[in-house]
Amino acid sequence: MPEPTVVDASAGDATVVAADYFQSYSVVGLLAVIGVLFVAVAFGAGRLLRPVVPTPEKLLTYECGVDPVGEGWAHTQVRYYVYAFLYVIFAVDSIFLFPWATVFADPGYGATTLVEMFLFLGFLAVGLLYAYKKGVLSWT
């Protein structure tokens, strides 16, 4: 049986390990700095090179080629946002079902993942029932 190797934990070895550890983070940091500089230079060049000639026509609100009439405020039904929010909730639910199905197929995870999924679907059902009771889902 071979003798176990003893690693010298002197300060020199620790600095080498730390240098290797932080070298990968320095690459990420350098790329982040380069990205921020690239965006700053692009915005600065755009600001310096664009023509600035304000005219009354340029200062008008533009909406599909039609001159604006009246106030710029329009009332929007909150119901549209609620429908979009409900769609996002159920889209996330359907995306969550795929990894759940793969874990559920693994041995030893069946009962635990089944209970977790029923809890998750229960919370979604309570939210949907609340929205239905409040009349959010009726389109009138």
Secondary structure, 3 states (H helix, E strand, C coil): CCCCCCCCCCHHHHHHHHHHHHHHHHHHHHHHHHHHHHHHHHHHHHHHHCCCCCCCCCCCCCECCECCCCCCCCCCCHHHHHHHHHHHHHHHHHHHHHHHHHHHHCCCCHHHHHHHHHHHHHHHHHHHHHHHHCCCCCCC
